């Protein structure tokens, strides 16, 4: 199993994992990441990105309290989309269909940074939307269609538990409670 490196923990705790509690810090972390990737002389940001992709690919990020591994993986897919763009994490066995993003699937950045007008949104929201092929109207419609402001997580697909067992046998992740 790939344990979370101190580099990963530093970046992730710097705003990526706290959207529900500190949406402004989450928005800032998402928006700062693009520049950080472009100016990553030490390679730390790219290493974070690679490890993030591995945790999605291998279901190796420890599940959140009161959550399943699948729901945690879905949450990580949302953060990946917000932070790195519309291409799924390399090796993700269950990528979210492109047409779902901003329509059936709403992310924390969409909920907290994109409002009905440019004036009420984060200054970086127009560029973020354009990079993902979305519009303000797309996000407004998606949020309005979701009465609970749910992000649209999918149910675990058939064969997913078998894949988890295989990943455990290969030493890429630790088995979690309830997976047998």
C-alpha positions as CSV (number, residue, x, y, z in Angstrom):
1,X,0.0,0.0,0.0
2,X,1.1,3.5,-0.7
3,X,0.9,5.4,2.5
4,X,0.2,9.1,2.3
5,X,3.5,11.0,2.0
6,X,4.2,14.1,4.1
7,X,4.2,16.0,0.8
8,X,0.7,14.8,0.0
9,X,-0.6,15.5,3.5
10,X,0.8,19.0,3.4
11,X,-0.9,19.9,0.1
12,X,-4.1,18.1,0.9
13,X,-4.5,19.6,4.3
14,X,-3.8,23.0,2.8
15,X,-7.4,23.4,1.6
16,X,-8.3,20.4,-0.6
17,X,-10.0,18.4,2.1
18,X,-11.9,21.1,3.9
19,X,-14.5,22.5,1.4
20,X,-17.4,21.7,3.7
21,X,-15.9,23.6,6.6
22,X,-13.8,26.3,4.9
23,X,-15.1,26.8,1.4
24,X,-13.0,29.9,0.9
25,X,-9.8,28.0,1.7
26,X,-10.9,25.3,-0.7
27,X,-11.5,27.8,-3.5
28,X,-8.1,29.4,-2.9
29,X,-6.3,26.0,-2.9
30,X,-8.0,25.1,-6.2
31,X,-7.2,28.4,-7.8
32,X,-3.6,28.6,-6.6
33,X,-2.8,25.1,-7.9
34,X,-2.6,26.0,-11.5
35,X,0.1,28.6,-10.9
36,X,1.9,26.3,-8.5
37,X,2.0,23.5,-11.1
38,X,3.4,25.9,-13.7
39,X,6.2,27.1,-11.3
40,X,7.0,23.7,-9.7
41,X,10.8,23.9,-9.7
42,X,11.2,21.4,-6.9
43,X,8.6,18.9,-8.3
44,X,6.6,18.8,-5.1
45,X,3.3,19.9,-6.7
46,X,3.7,17.3,-9.5
47,X,4.5,14.6,-6.9
48,X,1.3,15.6,-5.1
49,X,-0.7,15.2,-8.3
50,X,0.9,11.8,-9.0
51,X,0.2,10.5,-5.5
52,X,-3.4,11.9,-5.7
53,X,-4.0,10.0,-8.9
54,X,-2.5,6.8,-7.3
55,X,-4.9,7.1,-4.3
56,X,-7.9,7.3,-6.8
57,X,-6.5,4.5,-9.0
58,X,-5.8,2.2,-6.0
59,X,-8.6,3.2,-3.6
60,X,-5.8,3.7,-1.1
61,X,-7.0,6.9,0.6
62,X,-8.4,5.9,4.0
63,X,-12.2,6.3,3.9
64,X,-13.7,9.3,5.6
65,X,-15.4,8.7,9.0
66,X,-18.9,7.3,8.5
67,X,-18.2,6.8,4.8
68,X,-17.4,3.9,2.5
69,X,-14.3,3.5,0.3
70,X,-16.5,4.1,-2.8
71,X,-17.9,7.4,-1.4
72,X,-14.4,8.5,-0.4
73,X,-13.1,7.7,-3.9
74,X,-16.0,9.6,-5.5
75,X,-15.2,12.6,-3.3
76,X,-11.6,12.5,-4.4
77,X,-12.8,12.4,-8.1
78,X,-14.6,15.7,-7.4
79,X,-11.5,17.3,-5.9
80,X,-9.4,16.0,-8.8
81,X,-11.9,17.5,-11.3
82,X,-11.9,20.8,-9.5
83,X,-8.1,21.0,-9.1
84,X,-6.7,19.4,-12.2
85,X,-9.4,19.7,-14.9
86,X,-11.7,17.5,-16.9
87,X,-9.4,14.6,-17.7
88,X,-9.8,11.8,-15.1
89,X,-6.9,10.8,-12.9
90,X,-4.6,8.5,-14.8
91,X,-5.5,4.9,-14.2
92,X,-8.9,5.6,-12.7
93,X,-11.0,2.5,-13.3
94,X,-14.3,4.3,-12.8
95,X,-14.0,7.8,-14.3
96,X,-17.0,10.0,-14.2
97,X,-18.5,10.5,-17.7
98,X,-17.5,13.9,-19.0
99,X,-21.1,14.8,-19.8
100,X,-22.0,14.4,-16.1
101,X,-19.7,17.1,-14.8
102,X,-21.6,20.3,-14.2
103,X,-24.9,18.6,-15.1
104,X,-25.7,15.5,-13.0
105,X,-22.5,15.9,-11.0
106,X,-21.8,19.0,-9.0
107,X,-18.5,19.7,-7.2
108,X,-17.6,21.8,-4.3
109,X,-16.0,24.5,-6.5
110,X,-19.2,24.6,-8.5
111,X,-21.2,25.1,-5.3
112,X,-19.0,27.6,-3.6
113,X,-17.1,29.5,-6.3
114,X,-19.5,29.7,-9.3
115,X,-22.6,31.8,-8.8
116,X,-25.3,32.9,-11.2
117,X,-23.3,35.9,-12.4
118,X,-19.7,36.6,-13.0
119,X,-19.9,39.5,-10.5
120,X,-20.9,37.2,-7.6
121,X,-18.5,34.4,-8.5
122,X,-14.8,33.9,-7.7
123,X,-12.7,36.0,-10.1
124,X,-11.1,32.8,-11.5
125,X,-14.5,31.1,-12.1
126,X,-14.8,32.1,-15.8
127,X,-11.4,30.6,-16.7
128,X,-12.2,27.5,-14.6
129,X,-15.5,27.0,-16.4
130,X,-13.9,27.6,-19.8
131,X,-11.2,25.0,-19.2
132,X,-13.9,22.4,-18.4
133,X,-16.3,23.4,-21.3
134,X,-19.0,24.6,-18.8
135,X,-21.0,27.8,-18.5
136,X,-22.5,29.7,-15.6
137,X,-25.9,28.6,-16.9
138,X,-24.8,24.9,-16.7
139,X,-23.9,25.2,-13.1
140,X,-26.9,27.2,-12.2
141,X,-29.2,24.6,-13.8
142,X,-27.3,21.7,-12.1
143,X,-27.5,23.2,-8.6
144,X,-31.2,24.1,-9.1
145,X,-32.1,20.6,-10.2
146,X,-30.5,19.2,-7.1
147,X,-32.9,19.8,-4.2
148,X,-30.5,18.6,-1.6
149,X,-27.5,20.3,-3.3
150,X,-26.1,16.8,-3.6
151,X,-23.0,16.3,-5.7
152,X,-24.4,13.4,-7.6
153,X,-22.2,10.6,-6.4
154,X,-22.8,7.3,-8.2
155,X,-23.4,3.9,-6.7
156,X,-20.5,1.5,-6.6
157,X,-20.5,-0.5,-9.8
158,X,-20.8,-4.3,-10.0
159,X,-17.4,-5.9,-9.5
160,X,-16.0,-3.0,-7.4
161,X,-15.6,-5.0,-4.2
162,X,-13.7,-7.7,-6.1
163,X,-11.4,-5.1,-7.5
164,X,-10.8,-3.8,-4.0
165,X,-9.8,-7.3,-2.9
166,X,-7.4,-7.6,-5.8
167,X,-5.8,-4.3,-4.9
168,X,-5.4,-5.6,-1.3
169,X,-3.8,-8.8,-2.5
170,X,-1.4,-6.9,-4.7
171,X,-0.4,-4.7,-1.6
172,X,-1.7,-1.4,-3.1
173,X,-4.2,-0.7,-0.3
174,X,-5.3,-1.9,3.1
175,X,-8.6,-3.7,3.5
176,X,-11.2,-1.5,5.3
177,X,-14.0,-2.6,7.6
178,X,-17.0,-3.9,5.8
179,X,-15.2,-4.9,2.6
180,X,-15.7,-8.7,3.1
